[in-house]
Amino acid sequence: MRLLRSTAIIASLTLVSRVLGLVRDMLVARYLGAGGVSDAFFTAFKLPNVFRRMFAEGAFNAAFVPLYAKRIEQDGDAAADQFASEAASALVGTVAIIVVAFQLTMPISLNVIGFGLDRVAGADGVSPFQLAVTYALVTMPYLLFMSVTALFSGVLNTRDHFAIAAAVPILLNLCMISALVAAPRFGLDQRGIGLALTFAITISGFLQAAVVVWGAKRAGFKLTLKRPRLTPGVRRLLTLGIPGIISAGITQINLLVSHNIATTQDKAASFLTYADRLYQLPLGMIGIAMGVALLPTLSRSLRAGRDTDAMESMNRAVELSMLFTLPAAVALFTIPEPLISGLYERGAFTADTTEQVARALRWFALGLPAFVLLKVLTPAFFARENTRTPMVWAGVNAVINVVVGYALFRQIGFEGLAIGTAVAAWANVVGLSLILRRDRHLVLDRRLITRLPRIVLAALAMGAFLWWAVRFVPDLSQTGILIDLLALLLITGAGAAVFAVAATALRAYGLADVKGAFRKS
């Protein structure tokens, strides 16, 4: 199937990016650890990321890709490119105003995400909140560059050119790794390293935008620069995009509230961020890759009246995503301490930090299958130009997340926020699934119904093996980084082998399926 081949391309390049991301996070953990500087840096980086997901990647792509695919199918490439040019003018103009507004009001506007940061100045005369303000002023232009990247990535993905769009996040990690390697050599302290990272982020945004613009031109896309105008195409984009913006906005505001709550507990924002980075590895490789490939595939099938093909794509997307996600979730839940210790525990990252991050990671792991399923289910609505239903359920998600997360935060601390996130994600999955089933937009076929329980059993068998095998792993806090990585490679590789054997024995997946997935459609 074309869907699985496209997903494999995106996932492979995402794997490279995520591996580099792990290297980046290992260096961040080594030099910044968990404290005032790391809390300030993570808060400043989260600010443009939140609005990027609201206005660029999330809402914009949900509305733009189906409309762009529709123009290609019905009116041809020239008309589609004309519409994309109009959309680009509207998006860039809007985001530029947002960036300038934040820059001019930064000490006040940072409160939306960093209200709980300490205002008391340290020995150097600078408080974590003041440091976060400085970092945010540098990182905010990243939002504008990533908006351009999102638009041109949508163009490339709709035209079946997935590689460039999937590869550009590698540039972010390369820029940040370069800063982390260079900064200590110049004798910079933690604050200086954090500042070097913020400049690296903004520079990477410019490079990512430049690469996708170049790639779109090579793919035959013709951009016509215009002043922003409310054309019929832009009006339709707004009609679909506003619910998407509200939906993404609810989700991101939810994250802002959670982060704000976390900043009221010392180091909690850093603990949650490090845990978030680890579960984002399988989420990015599987869920995001599947969602990116699935949206244009469904849009083209539905526009051409091939409803059967769309249903087949949905079933295979659920099956493939769970095949890879469930073992990852089980591993993160079963052996979080060795994973965190081997990857992060050196320099400023202590054994106590490992223990605290592991507490959050276990709960995020339980929510991982839901996070991935959401990436598979929402394209079924977006491809039908329905952005309202995901918006409503994003609101339900937010209420559950905040209520459960805050209540548990008051009782048990920061890990309550991770529990709230996982519970809310599963509630969202149940709600969207029931609606898709009611409208017969997702009818599980016999293959999926029989294979899902087998995948679950294979993942549990792997979890039992990891629980037994982890006792033979040495104390990674007492070994060098090469031994740490080798030990992690051995235990995770052995776990993957156990899962593969169990999945084959249970007939959860077979070699014929793998060959079929990459056969040209």
C-alpha positions in Angstrom: 0.0 0.0 0.0 1.1 3.5 -0.8 0.1 4.6 2.7 2.5 2.2 4.4 5.3 3.0 2.0 4.9 6.7 2.6 4.7 6.1 6.4 7.9 4.1 6.2 9.7 7.0 4.4 8.5 9.5 7.0 9.2 7.2 9.9 12.8 6.3 8.7 13.7 10.0 8.4 11.9 10.7 11.7 14.0 8.0 13.3 17.2 9.8 12.3 15.8 13.0 13.7 14.7 11.4 16.9 18.0 9.7 17.4 19.8 13.0 17.0 17.1 14.4 19.3 18.2 11.9 21.9 21.8 13.0 21.5 20.7 16.6 21.9 18.7 15.8 25.0 21.6 13.8 26.5 23.8 16.9 26.1 21.1 19.2 27.4 20.7 16.9 30.5 24.5 16.9 31.0 25.0 20.6 30.9 21.6 22.0 32.2 20.3 19.1 34.3 17.1 20.0 36.2 17.0 23.5 37.8 16.3 27.1 37.2 18.2 27.4 33.9 16.6 24.3 32.4 13.1 25.4 33.5 13.7 28.8 31.9 15.0 27.3 28.6 12.2 24.7 28.3 9.6 27.4 29.0 11.1 29.7 26.4 11.3 26.9 23.8 7.7 25.8 24.5 6.2 29.2 23.8 6.8 29.3 20.0 6.2 25.6 19.8 2.7 25.9 21.3 1.7 28.6 18.8 3.4 26.8 15.9 1.1 23.8 16.6 -1.9 26.0 16.9 -1.5 28.2 13.7 0.9 26.2 11.5 1.2 22.5 11.8 -2.1 21.6 13.5 -5.0 23.9 12.3 -3.4 25.0 9.1 -2.5 21.5 7.8 -5.9 20.1 8.8 -7.7 22.6 6.7 -5.1 23.2 3.9 -4.2 19.7 2.8 -7.7 18.5 1.9 -8.4 21.8 0.1 -5.1 21.7 -1.8 -5.7 18.0 -2.7 -9.2 18.9 -3.9 -7.8 21.7 -6.2 -5.3 19.3 -7.7 -7.9 16.6 -8.4 -10.5 19.0 -9.8 -8.7 22.0 -11.2 -5.1 21.0 -11.8 -1.7 22.0 -10.5 -1.9 25.7 -11.6 -5.1 26.4 -9.7 -3.9 24.5 -6.7 -0.7 26.5 -6.6 -2.6 29.7 -6.9 -4.7 28.7 -3.9 -1.5 27.8 -1.9 0.0 31.2 -2.7 -3.1 32.9 -1.3 -3.0 30.7 1.8 0.7 31.4 2.3 0.1 35.2 2.3 -2.7 34.9 4.8 -0.7 32.5 7.1 2.6 34.4 7.1 0.9 37.7 7.6 -1.1 36.5 10.5 1.8 34.8 12.2 4.1 37.8 11.7 1.6 39.9 13.6 1.5 37.4 16.4 5.3 37.2 16.6 5.7 41.0 16.8 2.9 41.2 19.4 4.7 38.7 21.6 8.1 40.4 21.2 6.7 43.8 22.2 4.9 42.4 25.3 7.3 39.6 26.3 7.6 40.1 30.0 3.8 40.1 30.3 3.0 37.5 27.6 5.5 34.9 29.1 3.1 34.6 32.0 0.8 32.5 29.9 3.3 29.7 30.1 5.8 30.6 32.8 3.7 32.1 35.6 5.2 29.8 38.3 8.8 30.5 37.4 10.9 31.9 40.3 11.1 35.7 40.3 13.9 35.7 43.0 17.2 36.6 41.5 20.1 34.3 42.2 23.7 35.1 43.0 24.2 36.4 39.5 21.3 38.9 39.8 19.1 37.1 37.3 15.9 35.1 38.2 14.7 32.1 36.2 11.7 34.2 35.0 14.0 37.0 33.7 16.2 34.3 32.0 13.1 32.8 30.3 12.1 36.2 29.0 15.5 36.7 27.4 15.5 33.2 25.9 11.9 33.7 24.6 12.8 36.9 22.8 15.4 35.0 20.8 13.3 31.9 20.1 10.0 33.6 19.1 10.9 34.2 15.4 11.2 30.4 15.1 7.4 30.5 15.0 7.3 32.5 11.7 9.9 30.3 10.0 8.1 27.1 11.0 4.8 28.5 9.7 6.5 28.8 6.3 7.9 25.3 6.8 4.4 23.9 7.6 2.8 25.3 4.4 5.5 24.1 2.0 5.6 20.7 3.8 1.8 20.4 3.2 2.4 21.1 -0.5 5.2 18.5 -0.7 3.2 15.8 1.2 0.1 16.3 -0.9 2.2 15.9 -4.0 3.7 12.6 -2.5 7.1 14.2 -1.9 7.4 13.1 1.8 11.2 12.9 2.2 12.2 16.5 2.4 9.4 17.6 4.7 10.2 14.6 7.0 14.0 15.4 6.9 14.0 19.1 7.8 13.5 18.5 11.6 17.0 17.0 11.5 18.3 20.5 11.0 16.9 21.6 14.4 18.8 18.8 16.2 22.0 19.4 14.3 22.0 23.1 15.1 21.3 22.5 18.8 23.9 19.7 19.1 26.4 22.1 17.4 25.6 24.8 20.0 25.9 22.3 22.9 29.3 21.0 21.7 30.7 24.5 21.0 29.3 26.5 23.9 31.3 24.7 26.7 34.5 25.0 24.7 34.1 28.7 24.9 33.8 28.6 28.6 30.1 29.5 28.8 28.2 28.8 32.0 24.7 27.2 32.1 23.0 30.5 31.3 25.3 31.1 28.3 24.7 27.5 27.1 21.0 28.1 27.3 21.3 31.4 25.3 23.4 29.6 22.6 20.6 27.0 22.3 18.0 29.6 21.8 20.0 31.2 18.9 20.5 27.7 17.4 16.7 27.1 17.5 15.9 30.3 15.5 18.7 29.6 13.0 17.4 26.1 12.5 13.9 27.5 11.8 15.3 29.7 9.0 17.2 26.7 7.5 14.2 24.4 7.6 12.0 27.0 5.8 14.7 27.5 3.2 15.0 23.8 2.5 11.2 23.1 2.1 10.8 26.2 -0.2 13.7 24.8 -2.4 12.1 21.3 -2.3 8.7 22.6 -3.3 10.1 24.5 -6.3 11.9 21.3 -7.4 8.7 19.4 -7.1 7.1 21.9 -9.6 5.3 24.2 -7.1 5.0 27.7 -8.4 4.6 30.3 -5.6 3.2 33.7 -6.5 3.9 36.3 -3.8 0.9 38.4 -3.1 -0.5 40.7 -0.4 -2.9 38.9 1.9 -6.5 39.0 0.5 -9.8 37.4 1.5 -10.3 35.4 -1.6 -13.0 32.6 -1.9 -10.3 30.0 -1.3 -9.0 31.8 1.8 -12.5 32.2 3.1 -13.0 28.4 2.8 -9.7 27.9 4.4 -10.7 30.1 7.3 -14.1 28.3 7.6 -12.3 25.0 8.1 -9.3 26.5 9.8 -11.0 28.4 12.6 -12.4 25.3 14.3 -9.0 23.7 13.8 -7.3 26.7 15.4 -9.8 26.5 18.3 -9.2 22.8 18.5 -5.4 23.2 18.4 -5.7 26.2 20.7 -7.6 24.2 23.3 -5.0 21.5 23.2 -2.1 23.9 23.4 -3.7 26.1 26.1 -4.2 22.8 28.0 -0.5 22.2 27.7 0.2 25.7 28.8 -2.0 25.3 31.9 -0.2 22.0 32.7 3.2 23.6 32.2 2.2 26.6 34.4 1.0 24.2 37.1 4.3 22.3 36.9 6.4 25.5 37.2 4.9 26.0 40.7 6.8 22.9 41.9 10.6 23.2 41.8 12.2 21.3 38.9 8.8 19.7 37.9 8.8 21.4 34.5 12.1 19.8 33.7 11.1 16.4 35.0 8.0 16.4 32.7 9.9 17.7 29.7 12.6 15.0 29.9 9.9 12.3 30.2 8.0 13.9 27.3 11.1 13.8 25.1 11.3 10.0 25.6 7.8 9.1 24.8 7.8 11.5 21.9 10.4 9.2 20.1 7.8 6.5 19.3 5.0 9.0 18.9 7.0 11.0 16.3 8.2 7.9 14.4 4.8 6.1 14.4 1.9 8.4 15.2 3.0 11.6 13.5 4.4 9.8 10.5 1.2 7.9 10.1 -0.9 10.9 10.4 1.1 13.0 7.9 0.9 10.2 5.3 -2.7 9.3 6.0 -4.3 12.8 5.6 -3.4 13.3 1.9 -4.1 9.6 1.2 -7.6 9.8 2.6 -8.2 13.2 1.0 -7.3 11.8 -2.5 -9.4 8.6 -2.0 -12.5 10.5 -0.9 -12.2 13.1 -3.6 -12.1 10.3 -6.2 -15.0 8.5 -4.6 -12.9 5.5 -3.5 -14.5 5.0 -0.1 -13.4 1.4 0.1 -9.8 2.4 -0.3 -10.2 5.0 2.4 -11.6 2.4 4.8 -8.8 0.0 4.0 -6.3 2.8 4.7 -7.8 3.5 8.1 -7.8 -0.1 9.2 -4.2 -0.7 8.1 -3.2 2.6 9.8 -4.7 1.5 13.1 -3.1 -2.0 12.8 0.4 -0.8 11.8 0.4 2.0 14.4 -0.5 -0.4 17.2 2.0 -3.0 16.0 4.8 -0.6 16.7 3.3 1.5 19.5 2.2 -1.2 22.0 5.7 -2.7 22.4 7.2 0.8 22.7 4.7 1.7 25.4 5.3 -1.6 27.3 9.1 -1.0 27.2 8.8 2.6 28.5 6.5 1.4 31.3 8.6 -1.6 32.3 12.2 -0.3 32.2 12.1 3.5 32.5 14.9 3.8 35.0 17.6 2.1 32.8 16.5 4.0 29.8 16.6 7.4 31.5 19.9 6.6 33.4 21.7 5.3 30.4 20.6 8.2 28.2 20.7 11.2 30.6 22.4 10.5 33.9 25.7 12.3 33.8 27.0 15.7 34.6 24.2 17.9 36.1 21.6 15.1 35.6 21.6 13.2 38.9 20.2 9.8 40.1 17.4 11.6 41.9 16.4 13.3 38.6 16.4 9.9 37.0 13.9 8.6 39.6 11.6 11.6 39.3 11.6 11.5 35.4 10.8 7.8 35.5 7.7 8.4 37.7 6.3 10.6 35.0 7.4 8.5 32.1 5.5 5.4 33.3 2.2 7.3 33.1 3.0 8.9 29.7 3.7 5.3 28.5 0.2 4.2 29.4 -1.1 7.1 27.3 1.2 6.5 24.3 -1.2 4.2 22.4 -3.9 6.8 22.7 -1.6 9.7 21.6 -0.8 7.6 18.5 -4.4 6.6 17.8 -5.4 10.3 17.9 -2.9 11.0 15.0 -4.7 8.2 13.0 -8.3 9.1 13.9 -8.3 12.8 13.3 -7.3 12.7 9.6 -10.6 10.8 9.0 -12.4 14.0 10.0 -10.0 16.5 8.4 -10.1 14.6 5.1 -13.9 15.1 5.0 -13.5 18.8 5.8 -14.8 18.3 9.3 -12.7 20.2 11.8 -15.6 20.9 14.2 -15.8 17.4 15.8 -12.1 17.2 16.7 -12.5 20.7 18.1 -15.3 19.6 20.4 -13.4 16.6 21.6 -10.3 18.7 22.1 -12.4 20.7 24.5 -13.5 17.6 26.4 -9.8 16.4 26.5 -8.7 19.8 27.9 -11.3 19.7 30.7 -10.5 16.2 31.7 -6.8 16.9 31.6 -6.9 20.0 33.7 -9.4 18.7 36.3 -7.7 15.3 36.7 -4.2 16.6 36.4 -4.6 19.5 38.9 -6.5 17.3 41.4 -3.8 14.7 41.3 -1.0 17.3 41.3 -2.4 18.6 44.6 -2.3 15.1 46.0 0.9 13.5 44.6 2.8 16.2 42.8 4.0 16.5 39.2 3.3 13.0 38.1 -0.4 13.7 38.5 -0.1 16.0 35.5 1.2 13.0 33.4 -1.7 10.9 34.6 -4.2 13.6 33.6 -2.7 13.8 30.1 -2.9 10.0 29.6 -6.5 9.8 30.9 -7.7 12.7 28.7 -6.1 11.2 25.6 -7.9 7.9 26.1 -11.2 9.7 26.6 -10.6 11.6 23.3 -9.8 8.3 21.5 -13.1 6.7 22.7 -15.1 9.7 21.8 -13.7 10.1 18.2 -13.9 6.3 17.6 -17.6 6.1 18.6 -18.4 9.0 16.2 -16.5 7.4 13.3 -18.1 4.1 14.0 -21.6 5.7 14.1 -21.0 7.4 10.8 -19.5 4.2 9.3 -16.3 6.1 8.5 -14.3 3.5 10.5 -15.6 -0.1 10.4 -13.0 -2.5 11.8 -12.4 -5.3 9.3 -11.9 -9.0 10.3 -8.1 -8.7 9.9 -7.8 -5.9 12.4 -10.2 -7.4 14.9 -8.3 -10.7 15.0 -4.8 -9.2 15.0 -5.1 -6.5 17.7 -5.4 -9.0 20.6 -2.4 -10.9 19.2 -0.4 -7.7 19.1 -1.3 -7.0 22.7 -0.3 -10.5 23.8 3.1 -10.3 21.9 3.7 -6.9 23.6 2.9 -8.3 27.0 5.3 -11.3 26.4 8.0 -8.8 25.6 7.2 -6.8 28.8 7.6 -10.0 30.9 11.0 -10.6 29.3 12.2 -7.1 29.9 11.0 -7.2 33.6 13.1 -10.4 34.0 16.1 -9.2 31.9 16.5 -5.7 33.5 18.0 -7.3 36.7 21.1 -8.2 34.6 21.7 -4.7 33.4 24.6 -3.0 35.3 24.1 0.2 37.2 24.4 2.6 34.3 25.2 5.6 36.5 28.6 4.0 37.2 29.6 3.2 33.7 30.7 5.2 30.7 28.5 6.5 27.9 29.6 3.8 25.4 28.8 1.0 27.9 25.5 2.7 28.7 24.4 2.9 25.1 25.6 -0.7 24.4 23.6 -2.0 27.4 20.5 -0.2 26.2 21.0 -1.4 22.7 21.3 -5.0 23.9 18.3 -5.0 26.2 16.0 -3.1 23.8 17.2 -5.2 20.8 16.5 -8.4 22.8 13.1 -7.1 23.7 12.3 -6.3 20.0 13.5 -9.8 19.1 11.2 -11.4 21.7 8.3 -9.3 20.4 9.0 -10.2 16.8 9.1 -13.9 17.6 5.9 -13.7 19.7 4.1 -11.7 17.0 5.1 -14.2 14.4 4.1 -17.2 16.5 0.8 -15.6 17.3 0.3 -14.6 13.6 -0.1 -11.0 14.6 1.9 -10.0 11.6 3.9 -11.8 9.0 6.6 -11.4 6.3 4.0 -11.4 3.6 2.4 -8.4 5.2 5.7 -6.5 5.3 6.3 -7.3 1.6 2.8 -6.2 0.8 3.2 -2.9 2.7 6.0 -1.8 0.4 4.6 -3.2 -2.8 3.7 -0.4 -5.2 0.0 0.4 -5.4 
